[in-house]
């Protein structure tokens, strides 16, 4: 059974009475700061992972090219 609007209103009034408007607004501000910090951290992690992936792929391509060339030259020389 879903709560009615009247029940939600009673809960909101009780929260305001218990914590006061100042505490609730501080809490919401802290939650907003936490969300922003989380998003910033996730963006930094994605940038770091992307940079590492780019470095790894370049290294692998470079090593693969060097490994293939000498084998090809050795076959041509034979």
N, C-alpha and C positions, 0 to 999 in steps of 0.2 A: 504494500500500500504506500503510495507516494504522499509526502507531507503536503498539507494544504498551505495556502498563502498565509493564513492566520497563524499556523504553527511556525512558519519561517519568520514571521514578524515578531513573535514572542521570543524566539531564539536570538534574533538580532538585538532586540531591546535588552535582553539579559546580558548579552555580550558587552553592549555599550555601558550598561550599569556596572558590570564587574570590572571591566578593563578601562573604561573611559575612552573618549574619542582620541585623546593624545596617544595612548598606548597602541590603539588599533592602527592609527595612521603611521606610527613609527614601525610597527610590525610589517605593514604593507610596504613601506619604503625599503626595509631591510630585505624583504622577499624580492622586490624589484632589483635591488643591487645584486643580490645573489644570482638572479636569472641573467642579468647583463654580464656578470663575471663568468658564469658558466658558458654563455654563448661566445665570449671573447676567448676563453680557453679552448673551446672546441675549434674555433677558427684558426687559432695558432697551431693546434695539433694537426689540422688538415694541411696547413701550409708547410709544416715541418715534414710531414709524411710525404707530401707531393715533392718537396725538394730532395728528400732522400731517395724516392723512387726515380726521379730524373737522374740523379748521380749514379745510381745502380744500373739503370738501363744504358747509360752512356758507357760505363765501364764494361758491361757485358758485351755490348756491340763492338767495342774497341778490341777486347780480348778475342772475341770470335773472329774478327777480321784478321788479326795477326796469326791465329792458329790455322786458319784456312789457307792463307797465302803461302807459307813455307811448304805445306803439303802439296799444293798445286805446282809450285816451282820444282819440287823434287820429282814429281811425276813427269813434268815436261823435260827435265834434264835427262831422265833415264831413257 
